[in-house]
Amino acid sequence: MTTRETRIVVGGALLHRGRVLAARRSAPAETAGRWEFPGGKAEPGETPAQALVRELREELGIEARALERIPGAWPVRAGLELHIWTAELLAGTPAPLQDHSELRWLSAAELDQVDWLDQDRFALPEVSRRLTEAA
Ligand SMILES: Nc1nc2c([nH]c(=O)n2[C@H]2C[C@H](O)[C@@H](COP(=O)(O)OP(=O)(O)OP(=O)(O)O)O2)c(=O)[nH]1
């Protein structure tokens, strides 16, 4: 359950030409090397969709639009839960400017080729379904 103390971290499943962008974390040590949907914590007063647009601009240097939330909320740790939104690329080419050491565009068939953070795995079937529908 989301309480007033719970913060949301929003990850963006950026869908483009039948692929989704996966990002390899560069820090901190506990999660470095694992793959995630780029994004970050929503600031007070910011909607998750707004936070996602801001984080994708900061981390990847792109302009993107949040599309829809994938149903579900997954605890990251006490007081922090993960939401995943699909997003579309409006302008730019994603680059690992901040927080990531590598980016990969994955097709539905390639989704299990990277070592996702545990919480992100819950959203993979829905991401796969959207990639397959778009193909
Ligand atoms: N961005 C992102 N974080 C995720 C995902 N899955 C997952 O478990 N996390 C975890 C990793 C971190 O513990 C936390 C998000 O932290 P973050 O470091 O990305 O957030 P932020 O950019 O706002 O960073 P900061 O301001 O707190 O430094 O959520 C995901 O798909 N994307």
Backbone and ligand atoms as CSV (ligand in chain L), in Angstrom:
chain,resi,resn,atom,element,x,y,z
A,1,MET,N,N,0.845,-1.195,0.000
A,1,MET,CA,C,0.000,0.000,0.000
A,1,MET,C,C,0.881,1.246,0.000
A,2,THR,N,N,0.452,2.252,-0.747
A,2,THR,CA,C,1.204,3.497,-0.782
A,2,THR,C,C,0.769,4.378,0.378
A,3,THR,N,N,1.679,4.741,1.258
A,3,THR,CA,C,1.364,5.662,2.345
A,3,THR,C,C,1.970,7.007,1.993
A,4,ARG,N,N,1.679,7.987,2.861
A,4,ARG,CA,C,2.220,9.323,2.586
A,4,ARG,C,C,3.743,9.322,2.609
A,5,GLU,N,N,4.304,8.368,3.341
A,5,GLU,CA,C,5.762,8.331,3.452
A,5,GLU,C,C,6.411,7.590,2.281
A,6,THR,N,N,5.606,6.905,1.488
A,6,THR,CA,C,6.189,6.105,0.409
A,6,THR,C,C,6.537,6.994,-0.779
A,7,ARG,N,N,7.771,6.881,-1.225
A,7,ARG,CA,C,8.176,7.603,-2.442
A,7,ARG,C,C,8.123,6.663,-3.623
A,8,ILE,N,N,7.881,7.240,-4.764
A,8,ILE,CA,C,7.791,6.436,-5.980
A,8,ILE,C,C,9.052,6.628,-6.800
A,9,VAL,N,N,9.599,5.510,-7.256
A,9,VAL,CA,C,10.648,5.572,-8.273
A,9,VAL,C,C,9.993,5.076,-9.558
A,10,VAL,N,N,10.137,5.867,-10.591
A,10,VAL,CA,C,9.495,5.520,-11.851
A,10,VAL,C,C,10.554,5.121,-12.867
A,11,GLY,N,N,10.346,3.946,-13.458
A,11,GLY,CA,C,11.230,3.462,-14.503
A,11,GLY,C,C,10.505,3.569,-15.839
A,12,GLY,N,N,11.220,3.951,-16.860
A,12,GLY,CA,C,10.610,4.159,-18.179
A,12,GLY,C,C,10.948,3.039,-19.140
A,13,ALA,N,N,9.902,2.361,-19.602
A,13,ALA,CA,C,10.081,1.371,-20.671
A,13,ALA,C,C,9.920,2.137,-21.983
A,14,LEU,N,N,11.046,2.630,-22.483
A,14,LEU,CA,C,11.051,3.466,-23.691
A,14,LEU,C,C,10.928,2.548,-24.909
A,15,LEU,N,N,9.792,2.666,-25.591
A,15,LEU,CA,C,9.505,1.769,-26.719
A,15,LEU,C,C,9.808,2.505,-28.010
A,16,HIS,N,N,10.589,1.874,-28.874
A,16,HIS,CA,C,10.970,2.543,-30.122
A,16,HIS,C,C,11.296,1.489,-31.171
A,17,ARG,N,N,10.578,1.530,-32.268
A,17,ARG,CA,C,10.832,0.620,-33.395
A,17,ARG,C,C,10.898,-0.836,-32.955
A,18,GLY,N,N,9.935,-1.248,-32.133
A,18,GLY,CA,C,9.835,-2.653,-31.722
A,18,GLY,C,C,10.850,-3.094,-30.687
A,19,ARG,N,N,11.530,-2.134,-30.077
A,19,ARG,CA,C,12.502,-2.475,-29.035
A,19,ARG,C,C,12.280,-1.601,-27.809
A,20,VAL,N,N,12.850,-2.049,-26.690
A,20,VAL,CA,C,12.776,-1.280,-25.455
A,20,VAL,C,C,14.203,-1.029,-24.977
A,21,LEU,N,N,14.393,0.134,-24.356
A,21,LEU,CA,C,15.737,0.494,-23.913
A,21,LEU,C,C,16.003,-0.038,-22.508
A,22,ALA,N,N,17.091,-0.764,-22.366
A,22,ALA,CA,C,17.554,-1.234,-21.054
A,22,ALA,C,C,18.852,-0.499,-20.734
A,23,ALA,N,N,19.043,-0.191,-19.451
A,23,ALA,CA,C,20.204,0.595,-19.021
A,23,ALA,C,C,20.928,-0.133,-17.891
A,24,ARG,N,N,22.248,-0.174,-17.998
A,24,ARG,CA,C,23.069,-0.870,-17.002
A,24,ARG,C,C,23.532,0.137,-15.964
A,25,ARG,N,N,23.179,-0.092,-14.693
A,25,ARG,CA,C,23.516,0.864,-13.631
A,25,ARG,C,C,25.023,0.896,-13.373
A,26,SER,N,N,25.523,2.093,-13.088
A,26,SER,CA,C,26.948,2.242,-12.778
A,26,SER,C,C,27.188,2.411,-11.279
A,27,ALA,N,N,26.137,2.644,-10.499
A,27,ALA,CA,C,26.269,2.840,-9.042
A,27,ALA,C,C,24.893,2.699,-8.411
A,28,PRO,N,N,24.794,2.483,-7.102
A,28,PRO,CA,C,25.872,2.161,-6.172
A,28,PRO,C,C,26.332,0.713,-6.324
A,29,ALA,N,N,27.310,0.316,-5.505
A,29,ALA,CA,C,27.946,-0.992,-5.680
A,29,ALA,C,C,26.932,-2.140,-5.666
A,30,GLU,N,N,25.880,-2.035,-4.813
A,30,GLU,CA,C,24.928,-3.161,-4.682
A,30,GLU,C,C,24.158,-3.409,-5.974
A,31,THR,N,N,23.955,-2.374,-6.765
A,31,THR,CA,C,23.169,-2.560,-7.986
A,31,THR,C,C,23.970,-2.311,-9.261
A,32,ALA,N,N,25.226,-1.902,-9.137
A,32,ALA,CA,C,26.047,-1.635,-10.321
A,32,ALA,C,C,26.167,-2.908,-11.160
A,33,GLY,N,N,26.011,-2.753,-12.450
A,33,GLY,CA,C,26.105,-3.905,-13.355
A,33,GLY,C,C,24.759,-4.540,-13.651
A,34,ARG,N,N,23.745,-4.242,-12.830
A,34,ARG,CA,C,22.403,-4.766,-13.093
A,34,ARG,C,C,21.681,-3.819,-14.055
A,35,TRP,N,N,20.680,-4.357,-14.734
A,35,TRP,CA,C,19.965,-3.591,-15.759
A,35,TRP,C,C,18.608,-3.144,-15.243
A,36,GLU,N,N,18.173,-1.977,-15.720
A,36,GLU,CA,C,16.915,-1.378,-15.253
A,36,GLU,C,C,16.285,-0.586,-16.380
A,37,PHE,N,N,15.087,-0.083,-16.076
A,37,PHE,CA,C,14.450,0.907,-16.932
A,37,PHE,C,C,14.886,2.275,-16.409
A,38,PRO,N,N,15.515,3.098,-17.247
A,38,PRO,CA,C,16.029,4.381,-16.760
A,38,PRO,C,C,14.918,5.216,-16.150
A,39,GLY,N,N,15.254,5.976,-15.120
A,39,GLY,CA,C,14.265,6.794,-14.413
A,39,GLY,C,C,14.818,7.187,-13.074
A,40,GLY,N,N,13.935,7.409,-12.114
A,40,GLY,CA,C,14.400,7.793,-10.783
A,40,GLY,C,C,13.240,8.190,-9.910
A,41,LYS,N,N,13.555,8.796,-8.789
A,41,LYS,CA,C,12.534,9.106,-7.791
A,41,LYS,C,C,11.759,10.360,-8.176
A,42,ALA,N,N,10.450,10.312,-7.956
A,42,ALA,CA,C,9.626,11.504,-8.145
A,42,ALA,C,C,9.893,12.459,-6.991
A,43,GLU,N,N,10.074,13.719,-7.333
A,43,GLU,CA,C,10.272,14.757,-6.309
A,43,GLU,C,C,8.916,15.187,-5.776
A,44,PRO,N,N,8.876,15.744,-4.556
A,44,PRO,CA,C,7.598,16.236,-4.021
A,44,PRO,C,C,6.948,17.213,-5.005
A,45,GLY,N,N,5.647,17.035,-5.232
A,45,GLY,CA,C,4.922,17.928,-6.128
A,45,GLY,C,C,4.992,17.546,-7.590
A,46,GLU,N,N,5.720,16.501,-7.876
A,46,GLU,CA,C,5.907,16.073,-9.265
A,46,GLU,C,C,5.105,14.788,-9.486
A,47,THR,N,N,4.391,14.680,-10.596
A,47,THR,CA,C,3.720,13.422,-10.892
A,47,THR,C,C,4.778,12.429,-11.383
A,48,PRO,N,N,4.478,11.119,-11.291
A,48,PRO,CA,C,5.431,10.138,-11.820
A,48,PRO,C,C,5.745,10.382,-13.303
A,49,ALA,N,N,4.743,10.770,-14.068
A,49,ALA,CA,C,4.981,11.004,-15.501
A,49,ALA,C,C,5.941,12.175,-15.701
A,50,GLN,N,N,5.758,13.234,-14.903
A,50,GLN,CA,C,6.671,14.384,-15.002
A,50,GLN,C,C,8.083,13.989,-14.574
A,51,ALA,N,N,8.161,13.189,-13.505
A,51,ALA,CA,C,9.472,12.753,-13.017
A,51,ALA,C,C,10.188,11.935,-14.092
A,52,LEU,N,N,9.435,11.093,-14.765
A,52,LEU,CA,C,10.054,10.250,-15.788
A,52,LEU,C,C,10.628,11.099,-16.926
A,53,VAL,N,N,9.853,12.069,-17.386
A,53,VAL,CA,C,10.334,12.941,-18.476
A,53,VAL,C,C,11.618,13.653,-18.040
A,54,ARG,N,N,11.631,14.166,-16.809
A,54,ARG,CA,C,12.817,14.872,-16.303
A,54,ARG,C,C,14.022,13.932,-16.195
A,55,GLU,N,N,13.790,12.744,-15.628
A,55,GLU,CA,C,14.902,11.805,-15.433
A,55,GLU,C,C,15.468,11.334,-16.777
A,56,LEU,N,N,14.602,11.104,-17.754
A,56,LEU,CA,C,15.111,10.639,-19.052
A,56,LEU,C,C,15.912,11.748,-19.744
A,57,ARG,N,N,15.504,12.994,-19.511
A,57,ARG,CA,C,16.267,14.120,-20.066
A,57,ARG,C,C,17.649,14.187,-19.407
A,58,GLU,N,N,17.670,14.070,-18.063
A,58,GLU,CA,C,18.937,14.184,-17.329
A,58,GLU,C,C,19.875,13.010,-17.608
A,59,GLU,N,N,19.305,11.808,-17.581
A,59,GLU,CA,C,20.156,10.603,-17.645
A,59,GLU,C,C,20.560,10.237,-19.065
A,60,LEU,N,N,19.675,10.507,-20.025
A,60,LEU,CA,C,19.907,10.023,-21.392
A,60,LEU,C,C,20.016,11.141,-22.426
A,61,GLY,N,N,19.651,12.372,-22.053
A,61,GLY,CA,C,19.714,13.488,-22.990
A,61,GLY,C,C,18.651,13.445,-24.072
A,62,ILE,N,N,17.516,12.859,-23.753
A,62,ILE,CA,C,16.436,12.767,-24.754
A,62,ILE,C,C,15.184,13.490,-24.271
A,63,GLU,N,N,14.306,13.783,-25.232
A,63,GLU,CA,C,12.956,14.226,-24.905
A,63,GLU,C,C,12.040,13.037,-25.121
A,64,ALA,N,N,11.213,12.754,-24.114
A,64,ALA,CA,C,10.324,11.593,-24.186
A,64,ALA,C,C,8.979,11.970,-23.585
A,65,ARG,N,N,7.989,11.143,-23.871
A,65,ARG,CA,C,6.647,11.347,-23.314
A,65,ARG,C,C,6.230,10.073,-22.606
A,66,ALA,N,N,5.718,10.212,-21.375
A,66,ALA,CA,C,5.194,9.052,-20.656
A,66,ALA,C,C,3.863,8.653,-21.279
A,67,LEU,N,N,3.657,7.373,-21.505
A,67,LEU,CA,C,2.440,6.901,-22.173
A,67,LEU,C,C,1.447,6.312,-21.173
A,68,GLU,N,N,1.762,5.171,-20.572
A,68,GLU,CA,C,0.823,4.550,-19.636
A,68,GLU,C,C,1.591,3.750,-18.596
A,69,ARG,N,N,0.962,3.639,-17.440
A,69,ARG,CA,C,1.584,2.887,-16.355
A,69,ARG,C,C,1.289,1.407,-16.528
A,70,ILE,N,N,2.305,0.606,-16.390
A,70,ILE,CA,C,2.108,-0.841,-16.358
A,70,ILE,C,C,1.563,-1.197,-14.983
A,71,PRO,N,N,0.435,-1.928,-14.929
A,71,PRO,CA,C,-0.179,-2.194,-13.622
A,71,PRO,C,C,0.803,-2.857,-12.658
A,72,GLY,N,N,0.800,-2.355,-11.427
A,72,GLY,CA,C,1.650,-2.953,-10.401
A,72,GLY,C,C,2.516,-1.906,-9.723
A,73,ALA,N,N,2.957,-2.247,-8.514
A,73,ALA,CA,C,3.873,-1.398,-7.745
A,73,ALA,C,C,4.746,-2.352,-6.955
A,74,TRP,N,N,6.039,-2.239,-7.107
A,74,TRP,CA,C,6.943,-3.235,-6.537
A,74,TRP,C,C,7.888,-2.579,-5.535
A,75,PRO,N,N,7.922,-3.108,-4.297
A,75,PRO,CA,C,8.778,-2.488,-3.278
A,75,PRO,C,C,10.257,-2.615,-3.623
A,76,VAL,N,N,10.959,-1.497,-3.525
A,76,VAL,CA,C,12.412,-1.489,-3.735
A,76,VAL,C,C,13.089,-1.678,-2.385
A,77,ARG,N,N,12.625,-0.906,-1.421
A,77,ARG,CA,C,13.024,-1.039,-0.015
A,77,ARG,C,C,11.988,-0.259,0.782
A,78,ALA,N,N,12.104,-0.258,2.109
A,78,ALA,CA,C,11.102,0.431,2.928
A,78,ALA,C,C,10.969,1.883,2.465
A,79,GLY,N,N,9.751,2.296,2.187
A,79,GLY,CA,C,9.495,3.689,1.831
A,79,GLY,C,C,9.728,4.021,0.372
A,80,LEU,N,N,10.012,3.029,-0.444
A,80,LEU,CA,C,10.280,3.298,-1.865
A,80,LEU,C,C,9.677,2.182,-2.709
A,81,GLU,N,N,8.814,2.561,-3.653
A,81,GLU,CA,C,8.242,1.529,-4.522
A,81,GLU,C,C,8.391,1.900,-5.986
A,82,LEU,N,N,8.543,0.862,-6.790
A,82,LEU,CA,C,8.820,1.030,-8.221
A,82,LEU,C,C,7.533,0.975,-9.032
A,83,HIS,N,N,7.344,1.985,-9.871
A,83,HIS,CA,C,6.298,1.963,-10.894
A,83,HIS,C,C,7.000,1.959,-12.247
A,84,ILE,N,N,6.424,1.282,-13.200
A,84,ILE,CA,C,6.994,1.290,-14.551
A,84,ILE,C,C,5.962,1.887,-15.509
A,85,TRP,N,N,6.412,2.826,-16.306
A,85,TRP,CA,C,5.575,3.447,-17.337
A,85,TRP,C,C,6.188,3.155,-18.704
A,86,THR,N,N,5.339,2.991,-19.691
A,86,THR,CA,C,5.865,2.984,-21.045
A,86,THR,C,C,6.085,4.440,-21.459
A,87,ALA,N,N,6.966,4.632,-22.409
A,87,ALA,CA,C,7.282,5.988,-22.866
A,87,ALA,C,C,7.664,5.931,-24.330
A,88,GLU,N,N,7.489,7.081,-24.998
A,88,GLU,CA,C,7.920,7.155,-26.394
A,88,GLU,C,C,8.986,8.220,-26.560
A,89,LEU,N,N,9.877,7.950,-27.499
A,89,LEU,CA,C,10.984,8.857,-27.791
A,89,LEU,C,C,10.482,9.962,-28.719
A,90,LEU,N,N,10.660,11.205,-28.291
A,90,LEU,CA,C,10.224,12.333,-29.125
A,90,LEU,C,C,11.398,12.943,-29.885
A,91,ALA,N,N,12.558,13.037,-29.226
A,91,ALA,CA,C,13.716,13.669,-29.870
A,91,ALA,C,C,15.004,13.221,-29.202
A,92,GLY,N,N,16.045,13.115,-30.008
A,92,GLY,CA,C,17.370,12.798,-29.484
A,92,GLY,C,C,17.696,11.323,-29.587
A,93,THR,N,N,18.938,11.024,-29.264
A,93,THR,CA,C,19.434,9.647,-29.236
A,93,THR,C,C,19.920,9.380,-27.827
A,94,PRO,N,N,19.383,8.336,-27.157
A,94,PRO,CA,C,19.790,8.093,-25.770
A,94,PRO,C,C,21.292,7.837,-25.652
A,95,ALA,N,N,21.897,8.468,-24.655
A,95,ALA,CA,C,23.312,8.261,-24.357
A,95,ALA,C,C,23.450,8.070,-22.845
A,96,PRO,N,N,24.390,7.255,-22.391
A,96,PRO,CA,C,24.541,7.019,-20.949
A,96,PRO,C,C,25.272,8.174,-20.271
A,97,LEU,N,N,24.567,9.314,-20.123
A,97,LEU,CA,C,25.183,10.537,-19.605
A,97,LEU,C,C,25.423,10.473,-18.104
A,98,GLN,N,N,24.532,9.762,-17.405
A,98,GLN,CA,C,24.510,9.834,-15.934
A,98,GLN,C,C,23.916,8.525,-15.418
A,99,ASP,N,N,24.526,7.921,-14.438
A,99,ASP,CA,C,23.992,6.743,-13.718
A,99,ASP,C,C,24.127,5.408,-14.452
A,100,HIS,N,N,24.468,5.415,-15.735
A,100,HIS,CA,C,24.534,4.158,-16.488
A,100,HIS,C,C,25.854,4.021,-17.238
A,101,SER,N,N,26.276,2.756,-17.394
A,101,SER,CA,C,27.529,2.499,-18.105
A,101,SER,C,C,27.280,1.952,-19.510
A,102,GLU,N,N,26.054,1.527,-19.772
A,102,GLU,CA,C,25.758,0.924,-21.079
A,102,GLU,C,C,24.259,0.960,-21.322
A,103,LEU,N,N,23.889,1.099,-22.576
A,103,LEU,CA,C,22.478,1.045,-22.975
A,103,LEU,C,C,22.321,-0.027,-24.040
A,104,ARG,N,N,21.159,-0.689,-24.032
A,104,ARG,CA,C,20.871,-1.669,-25.098
A,104,ARG,C,C,19.405,-1.589,-25.489
A,105,TRP,N,N,19.151,-1.613,-26.797
A,105,TRP,CA,C,17.780,-1.718,-27.296
A,105,TRP,C,C,17.472,-3.209,-27.457
A,106,LEU,N,N,16.438,-3.692,-26.763
A,106,LEU,CA,C,16.120,-5.118,-26.764
A,106,LEU,C,C,14.775,-5.379,-27.428
A,107,SER,N,N,14.715,-6.400,-28.246
A,107,SER,CA,C,13.434,-6.867,-28.785
A,107,SER,C,C,12.786,-7.778,-27.741
A,108,ALA,N,N,11.537,-8.179,-27.978
A,108,ALA,CA,C,10.854,-9.068,-27.023
A,108,ALA,C,C,11.671,-10.346,-26.815
A,109,ALA,N,N,12.238,-10.863,-27.884
A,109,ALA,CA,C,12.993,-12.120,-27.782
A,109,ALA,C,C,14.308,-11.956,-27.025
A,110,GLU,N,N,14.764,-10.717,-26.912
A,110,GLU,CA,C,16.062,-10.472,-26.252
A,110,GLU,C,C,15.929,-10.006,-24.800
A,111,LEU,N,N,14.690,-9.879,-24.312
A,111,LEU,CA,C,14.470,-9.286,-22.984
A,111,LEU,C,C,15.207,-10.006,-21.866
A,112,ASP,N,N,15.369,-11.326,-22.001
A,112,ASP,CA,C,16.018,-12.073,-20.908
A,112,ASP,C,C,17.536,-12.164,-21.087
A,113,GLN,N,N,18.080,-11.370,-22.007
A,113,GLN,CA,C,19.529,-11.427,-22.227
A,113,GLN,C,C,20.335,-10.554,-21.274
A,114,VAL,N,N,19.645,-9.724,-20.484
A,114,VAL,CA,C,20.379,-8.891,-19.524
A,114,VAL,C,C,19.934,-9.234,-18.104
A,115,ASP,N,N,20.777,-8.890,-17.146
A,115,ASP,CA,C,20.543,-9.216,-15.734
A,115,ASP,C,C,19.757,-8.071,-15.085
A,116,TRP,N,N,18.440,-8.142,-15.215
A,116,TRP,CA,C,17.556,-7.089,-14.698
A,116,TRP,C,C,17.598,-7.050,-13.169
A,117,LEU,N,N,17.409,-5.868,-12.601
A,117,LEU,CA,C,17.138,-5.761,-11.165
A,117,LEU,C,C,15.901,-6.602,-10.861
A,118,ASP,N,N,15.881,-7.207,-9.671
A,118,ASP,CA,C,14.808,-8.152,-9.337
A,118,ASP,C,C,13.417,-7.562,-9.557
A,119,GLN,N,N,13.198,-6.327,-9.077
A,119,GLN,CA,C,11.857,-5.740,-9.123
A,119,GLN,C,C,11.399,-5.492,-10.560
A,120,ASP,N,N,12.337,-5.249,-11.451
A,120,ASP,CA,C,11.974,-4.953,-12.841
A,120,ASP,C,C,11.428,-6.177,-13.562
A,121,ARG,N,N,11.793,-7.340,-13.084
A,121,ARG,CA,C,11.381,-8.576,-13.776
A,121,ARG,C,C,9.866,-8.734,-13.806
A,122,PHE,N,N,9.187,-8.192,-12.778
A,122,PHE,CA,C,7.730,-8.337,-12.729
A,122,PHE,C,C,7.050,-7.671,-13.926
A,123,ALA,N,N,7.654,-6.612,-14.429
A,123,ALA,CA,C,7.026,-5.859,-15.520
A,123,ALA,C,C,7.371,-6.431,-16.897
A,124,LEU,N,N,8.321,-7.361,-16.958
A,124,LEU,CA,C,8.799,-7.815,-18.274
A,124,LEU,C,C,7.720,-8.477,-19.133
A,125,PRO,N,N,6.808,-9.301,-18.559
A,125,PRO,CA,C,5.778,-9.882,-19.425
A,125,PRO,C,C,4.912,-8.822,-20.111
A,126,GLU,N,N,4.575,-7.754,-19.382
A,126,GLU,CA,C,3.754,-6.691,-19.980
A,126,GLU,C,C,4.557,-5.911,-21.032
A,127,VAL,N,N,5.836,-5.690,-20.756
A,127,VAL,CA,C,6.679,-5.002,-21.738
A,127,VAL,C,C,6.784,-5.867,-22.997
A,128,SER,N,N,6.970,-7.147,-22.797
A,128,SER,CA,C,7.077,-8.075,-23.931
A,128,SER,C,C,5.797,-8.054,-24.765
A,129,ARG,N,N,4.657,-8.035,-24.067
A,129,ARG,CA,C,3.372,-8.026,-24.777
A,129,ARG,C,C,3.256,-6.771,-25.638
A,130,ARG,N,N,3.662,-5.640,-25.102
A,130,ARG,CA,C,3.566,-4.395,-25.879
A,130,ARG,C,C,4.523,-4.398,-27.067
A,131,LEU,N,N,5.699,-4.972,-26.880
A,131,LEU,CA,C,6.655,-5.053,-27.999
A,131,LEU,C,C,6.119,-5.962,-29.095
A,132,THR,N,N,5.494,-7.041,-28.688
A,132,THR,CA,C,4.977,-7.999,-29.665
A,132,THR,C,C,3.799,-7.396,-30.416
A,133,GLU,N,N,2.932,-6.688,-29.683
A,133,GLU,CA,C,1.769,-6.040,-30.322
A,133,GLU,C,C,2.225,-4.997,-31.345
A,134,ALA,N,N,3.311,-4.294,-31.013
A,134,ALA,CA,C,3.788,-3.202,-31.879
A,134,ALA,C,C,4.476,-3.732,-33.135
A,135,ALA,N,N,4.929,-5.008,-33.065
A,135,ALA,CA,C,5.739,-5.543,-34.181
A,135,ALA,C,C,4.868,-5.822,-35.416
L,1,LIG,N1,N,15.667,4.217,-11.963
L,1,LIG,C1,C,15.320,2.983,-11.632
L,1,LIG,N2,N,15.556,2.543,-10.366
L,1,LIG,C2,C,15.189,1.284,-10.075
L,1,LIG,C3,C,14.586,0.427,-11.025
L,1,LIG,N3,N,14.340,-0.781,-10.437
L,1,LIG,C4,C,14.767,-0.689,-9.157
L,1,LIG,O1,O,14.718,-1.564,-8.295
L,1,LIG,N4,N,15.279,0.588,-8.942
L,1,LIG,C5,C,15.840,1.051,-7.670
L,1,LIG,C6,C,17.296,1.357,-7.729
L,1,LIG,C7,C,17.453,2.452,-6.696
L,1,LIG,O2,O,17.580,1.835,-5.413
L,1,LIG,C8,C,16.115,3.183,-6.744
L,1,LIG,C9,C,16.100,4.400,-7.633
L,1,LIG,O3,O,17.164,5.185,-7.376
L,1,LIG,P1,P,17.813,6.175,-8.453
L,1,LIG,O4,O,19.223,6.359,-8.032
L,1,LIG,O5,O,17.581,5.701,-9.844
L,1,LIG,O6,O,16.959,7.470,-8.210
L,1,LIG,P2,P,17.375,8.971,-8.539
L,1,LIG,O7,O,17.900,9.021,-9.943
L,1,LIG,O8,O,16.195,9.808,-8.213
L,1,LIG,O9,O,18.610,9.224,-7.593
L,1,LIG,P3,P,18.903,10.101,-6.319
L,1,LIG,O10,O,18.355,11.464,-6.601
L,1,LIG,O11,O,18.244,9.421,-5.164
L,1,LIG,O12,O,20.399,10.050,-6.246
L,1,LIG,O13,O,15.183,2.240,-7.268
L,1,LIG,C10,C,14.364,0.888,-12.339
L,1,LIG,O14,O,13.842,0.198,-13.240
L,1,LIG,N5,N,14.748,2.173,-12.598
